[in-house]
């Protein structure tokens, strides 16, 4: 496998990086614009939590205004599992 020709590691010293303020989707738990992972054993409700939080974000319940959400799943079948679970969580708009 060949690396992408434009991808290069850019080592940087942490002392040269200016810390940025965090904007939260869910205060103290989920930062806005940053990948968030839910990790745990099967059956712990990770997917249920993800769909519920996604619906709340689209309805504006975790932020001041509604926002779009991207859900990436490799385990759940979209038509059989992901979309029905999301619909049961009552998002503000339908999945496209």
C-alpha positions as CSV (number, residue, x, y, z in Angstrom):
1,X,0.0,0.0,0.0
2,X,1.4,3.4,-1.0
3,X,0.9,6.5,1.1
4,X,-1.0,9.4,-0.4
5,X,1.5,11.6,-2.1
6,X,0.3,14.8,-0.4
7,X,0.1,13.3,3.1
8,X,3.1,14.0,5.3
9,X,3.7,13.9,9.0
10,X,4.3,17.4,10.4
11,X,5.9,17.0,13.8
12,X,5.3,20.0,16.0
13,X,6.4,21.0,19.4
14,X,3.4,21.3,21.8
15,X,4.9,24.6,23.2
16,X,4.3,26.2,19.7
17,X,0.6,25.3,19.6
18,X,-1.8,27.9,20.9
19,X,-4.7,26.2,22.9
20,X,-8.1,26.9,21.4
21,X,-11.4,27.3,23.3
22,X,-13.7,24.4,23.1
23,X,-17.3,24.8,21.8
24,X,-19.5,22.1,23.3
25,X,-22.4,20.2,21.7
26,X,-23.1,18.7,25.1
27,X,-21.4,20.7,27.8
28,X,-18.2,19.0,29.1
29,X,-18.9,15.8,27.1
30,X,-19.0,16.2,23.3
31,X,-16.9,18.9,21.7
32,X,-18.3,20.5,18.5
33,X,-16.4,19.6,15.3
34,X,-14.4,16.9,16.8
35,X,-14.7,13.1,16.4
36,X,-16.3,11.6,19.4
37,X,-16.3,7.8,20.0
38,X,-18.5,5.8,22.4
39,X,-16.7,2.7,23.4
40,X,-18.0,-0.2,25.4
41,X,-19.2,-3.8,25.5
42,X,-22.1,-5.0,23.2
43,X,-25.5,-4.2,24.6
44,X,-24.4,-1.2,26.7
45,X,-26.5,1.2,24.5
46,X,-23.8,3.0,22.6
47,X,-25.9,3.1,19.4
48,X,-29.0,4.1,21.3
49,X,-27.2,6.9,22.9
50,X,-25.7,8.1,19.6
51,X,-29.1,8.2,17.9
52,X,-30.8,9.9,20.8
53,X,-28.0,12.5,21.0
54,X,-28.2,13.0,17.2
55,X,-31.9,13.6,17.4
56,X,-31.5,16.0,20.2
57,X,-28.9,18.0,18.3
58,X,-31.1,18.2,15.2
59,X,-34.0,19.5,17.4
60,X,-31.7,22.1,19.1
61,X,-32.0,20.5,22.6
62,X,-28.3,20.3,23.3
63,X,-27.3,23.6,21.7
64,X,-29.1,26.9,21.2
65,X,-30.1,26.1,17.7
66,X,-30.6,22.9,15.7
67,X,-27.6,21.5,13.8
68,X,-26.8,18.8,11.3
69,X,-25.3,15.5,12.5
70,X,-23.2,13.0,10.6
71,X,-23.5,9.3,11.7
72,X,-21.0,6.9,10.4
73,X,-21.6,3.2,11.2
74,X,-20.0,0.0,10.2
75,X,-22.0,-2.4,12.3
76,X,-25.6,-1.3,11.8
77,X,-27.5,-1.9,8.6
78,X,-28.8,1.5,7.5
79,X,-32.3,0.4,6.3
80,X,-32.8,-2.3,9.0
81,X,-31.3,-0.7,12.1
82,X,-29.8,2.8,11.8
83,X,-32.6,4.6,10.2
84,X,-35.4,3.0,12.2
85,X,-33.5,3.7,15.5
86,X,-32.9,7.3,14.4
87,X,-36.6,7.8,13.4
88,X,-37.7,6.4,16.8
89,X,-35.5,9.1,18.5
90,X,-37.6,11.7,16.5
91,X,-35.0,13.9,14.8
92,X,-35.9,17.3,13.5
93,X,-35.5,16.2,9.9
94,X,-35.4,12.9,8.0
95,X,-32.2,11.1,7.1
96,X,-31.1,11.7,3.4
